[in-house]
Amino acid sequence: MKKYFVAVALLFAGIVGAHADGKERPITVDQLPKPAQEFVNTYFKDLTVAYAVAERDSFKEEYEVVFTDRTEVDFRQDGQWKSVERKYSALPEAIVPQQIRDYLTAQHYDNLEVRKIESKAYGWEVELSNGMEIEFDRNFKVVDIDF
């Protein structure tokens, strides 16, 4: 019986290992899709790239660029940004959709910096400099606030 469990465990480990083929490989910014290159050159041209990686799973390849100031940008396979996070300063204002900026101003949060934004299938999520997280649906209606 013990041999049976060991065999099943090894089989399971092999299946999981073979299926989890998410391999990262280092790349240069020039190897990113054109929209990602343009995004980096438009919004972060003054920063130094620490590293960039392409991560492939079974169905797609995504990209991550990390700068020396710890700014991180994740891109989808087509080169469109998926998330942008700055540890120590505000995101460039143009990255944040106008509807979200309008909400922050209306709620008197405009004195806080947007440090992270994530574009998700169902909407948006932003994190402010005070740690507050606000989730918006696709129509920019607030669906959750986490203080």
Buried (B, 14 or more C-beta within 10 A) or exposed (E): EEEEEEEEEEEEEEEEEEEEEEEEEEBEBEEBBEBBBEBBEEBBEEBEBEEBBBBBEEEEBBBBBBBEBEBBBBBBBEBEBBBBBBEEEBBEEEBBBEEBBEBBEEEEBEEBBBBBBBBEEEBBBBBBBEEEBBBBEEEBEEEEEEE
